[in-house]
């Protein structure tokens, strides 16, 4: 008898978020599911890991079903490390993270806890995908996304994911009839124009809230931003070799020995 | 009269760490220096940003000199954002981060608060360099590194840094006489083999400490790990377009419409 694929599920919005509940639903159709996810929201955590404090891990029972679920006091990257080393009895065939409440397209990949979990799995040699829906609401509708999550995860289980690469999948916030399909894209060149909201405490001390406006600087039609704006689901292959290989020859002209 | 270059200095070990003090010393020789750095250590913070709580920023006076210094309650990436938006009256000509107490070579770039500050500056279009010394000790000797920091920063000010790229510089923990020079490298393929140290609280509850062993999986002689092991200072150009462009054609063979 062939074993069903083992699928590790995590996220950065916390183990009770509707987005991860939707993802667990889909994964139960594809394999044996183990969930290890943060006990509280971790958005904007980037690829943080916990090295200066201890981690708690607790078996929890949230939804019905055969999945095993663990709540962890750490970051998304911590969850993946703990799952692989302390919980799972074999290597997972796939790690999925999300479905994030909010976009992780273009430069957001850098700040994303959702994607950091996927990257952590990828670094450990586990095929991995991060899923995000362009809707920040707690009660976002994940039904349309679920159908495509299944398609993409099935492809990953059947074909594998290219070595040293994880997938960053974003869903436009559209009803199913307006979704044009799935598009493999590159990461758009974009950034955040921050604005700080400066306030004063009742004691007269200044403090700041980070706010900002997302700016797409990239006119390309092969980017994730273009795809999402035009009704497509974007799939960006993301690598963790950050070397800008094309600039090595330029840097070799620098005068290091003067 | 030409203005002296404006140099933003930050780090992830905290504003009082000896490593940033060494970096400030060198930068004062090259330009006008403004320091905005975390008020406490932030190692392992990856590219975290603070979106769910407020940020404090305070003018501080630590060492003598003309530099302006600010201590910030946020992450390294927060420090760069606050500096650019709330403190500096013009765009900095260079942002330097470090000198980190400990390595940020190869895959460590992903977990590194030091490099996240440099990346944040790079995303905002500011030439940026992260510096790290392969010595975790608080009282590490930064004297040898300082000479090379100056050489590399001078090159960056004179030549600029290639667009959409920041530099990740690591120093071997060697006396000056044993340093063979500076080498432009690619990021080695490496990872951490985690081991969790599982313990029990006096109340009988399990908890975990993350520990691990760094494993270089890359036999290449053009990597940062090779350079550092062989007495060179490594300089890796790092990009924040994470797209694995070479895999897009493979992913386009996937069956998305079954």
Contacts between the chains, C-beta under 8 A, distances in Angstrom:
chain1	res1	chain2	res2	distance
A	41	B	52	7.3
A	43	B	51	6.5
A	43	B	52	7.3
A	44	B	48	6.3
A	44	B	49	4.7
A	44	B	50	7.1
A	44	B	51	4.5
A	44	B	52	7.4
A	45	B	46	7.0
A	45	B	48	5.0
A	46	B	45	7.0
A	46	B	46	3.7
A	46	B	47	3.2
A	46	B	48	4.4
A	46	B	49	7.1
A	46	B	77	7.4
A	46	B	116	6.4
A	47	B	46	3.2
A	47	B	47	6.2
A	47	B	110	5.0
A	47	B	111	5.6
A	48	B	44	6.3
A	48	B	45	5.0
A	48	B	46	4.4
A	48	B	48	4.9
A	48	B	111	7.8
A	49	B	44	4.7
A	49	B	46	7.1
A	49	B	111	5.6
A	49	B	210	6.7
A	50	B	44	7.1
A	50	B	210	6.2
A	51	B	43	6.5
A	51	B	44	4.5
A	51	B	210	5.9
A	52	B	41	7.3
A	52	B	43	7.3
A	52	B	44	7.4
A	54	B	199	7.7
A	54	B	207	4.3
A	54	B	208	6.3
A	54	B	209	5.7
A	55	B	196	7.8
A	55	B	207	6.4
A	55	B	208	4.4
A	55	B	209	7.5
A	55	B	210	6.9
A	56	B	205	7.3
A	56	B	206	7.6
A	56	B	207	5.5
A	56	B	208	7.7
A	57	B	206	7.0
A	57	B	208	6.6
A	77	B	46	7.4
A	77	B	111	7.8
A	78	B	210	7.0
A	81	B	194	5.0
A	81	B	196	7.7
A	81	B	210	6.7
A	82	B	196	6.6
A	82	B	208	6.6
A	84	B	194	7.7
A	85	B	194	5.3
A	85	B	195	7.1
A	85	B	196	5.5
A	86	B	196	5.5
A	86	B	198	7.3
A	86	B	208	7.0
A	107	B	123	6.2
A	107	B	240	6.9
A	109	B	242	5.8
A	110	B	47	5.0
A	110	B	119	6.7
A	110	B	123	7.4
A	110	B	240	5.9
A	110	B	242	7.6
A	111	B	47	5.6
A	111	B	48	7.7
A	111	B	49	5.6
A	111	B	77	7.8
A	116	B	46	6.4
A	119	B	110	6.7
A	123	B	107	6.2
A	123	B	110	7.4
A	123	B	191	5.2
A	124	B	191	6.6
A	151	B	256	6.0
A	151	B	258	7.2
A	152	B	256	7.4
A	155	B	254	4.5
A	155	B	255	6.4
A	155	B	256	7.1
A	159	B	253	7.9
A	159	B	254	6.2
A	162	B	244	6.8
A	162	B	247	4.1
A	162	B	250	5.6
A	162	B	251	7.5
A	164	B	189	7.4
A	164	B	244	7.5
A	165	B	244	4.5
A	165	B	247	5.4
A	167	B	251	7.9
A	181	B	256	6.7
A	181	B	257	6.8
A	182	B	256	4.2
A	182	B	257	7.9
A	184	B	248	5.4
A	184	B	251	4.5
A	184	B	252	5.4
A	184	B	254	7.9
A	186	B	241	7.5
A	186	B	243	4.3
A	186	B	245	6.4
A	186	B	248	7.1
A	187	B	241	5.5
A	187	B	242	6.0
A	187	B	243	4.6
A	189	B	164	7.4
A	189	B	241	7.1
A	191	B	123	5.2
A	191	B	124	6.7
A	194	B	81	4.9
A	194	B	84	7.6
A	194	B	85	5.3
A	195	B	85	7.1
A	196	B	55	7.8
A	196	B	81	7.7
A	196	B	82	6.6
A	196	B	85	5.5
A	196	B	86	5.5
A	198	B	86	7.2
A	199	B	54	7.7
A	205	B	56	7.3
A	206	B	56	7.7
A	206	B	57	7.0
A	207	B	54	4.3
A	207	B	55	6.4
A	207	B	56	5.5
A	208	B	54	6.3
A	208	B	55	4.4
A	208	B	56	7.7
A	208	B	57	6.6
A	208	B	82	6.6
A	208	B	86	7.0
A	209	B	54	5.7
A	209	B	55	7.5
A	210	B	49	6.7
A	210	B	50	6.2
A	210	B	51	5.8
A	210	B	55	6.9
A	210	B	78	7.0
A	210	B	81	6.7
A	235	B	251	6.5
A	236	B	242	7.9
A	236	B	243	6.0
A	237	B	243	6.6
A	237	B	244	4.1
A	237	B	247	4.4
A	237	B	248	6.5
A	237	B	251	6.0
A	238	B	242	4.5
A	238	B	243	6.9
A	238	B	244	6.4
A	239	B	242	5.9
A	239	B	243	7.5
A	239	B	244	4.0
A	240	B	107	6.9
A	240	B	110	5.9
A	240	B	242	7.6
A	241	B	186	7.5
A	241	B	187	5.5
A	241	B	189	7.1
A	242	B	109	5.8
A	242	B	110	7.6
A	242	B	187	6.0
A	242	B	236	7.9
A	242	B	238	4.5
A	242	B	239	5.9
A	242	B	240	7.6
A	242	B	242	7.2
A	243	B	186	4.3
A	243	B	187	4.6
A	243	B	236	5.9
A	243	B	237	6.6
A	243	B	238	6.9
A	243	B	239	7.5
A	244	B	162	6.8
A	244	B	164	7.5
A	244	B	165	4.5
A	244	B	237	4.1
A	244	B	238	6.5
A	244	B	239	4.0
A	245	B	186	6.4
A	247	B	162	4.1
A	247	B	165	5.3
A	247	B	237	4.4
A	248	B	184	5.4
A	248	B	186	7.1
A	248	B	237	6.5
A	250	B	162	5.7
A	251	B	162	7.5
A	251	B	167	7.9
A	251	B	184	4.5
A	251	B	235	6.5
A	251	B	237	6.0
A	252	B	184	5.3
A	253	B	159	7.9
A	254	B	155	4.5
A	254	B	159	6.2
A	254	B	184	7.9
A	255	B	155	6.4
A	256	B	151	6.0
A	256	B	152	7.4
A	256	B	155	7.1
A	256	B	181	6.7
A	256	B	182	4.2
A	257	B	181	6.8
A	257	B	182	7.9
A	258	B	151	7.3
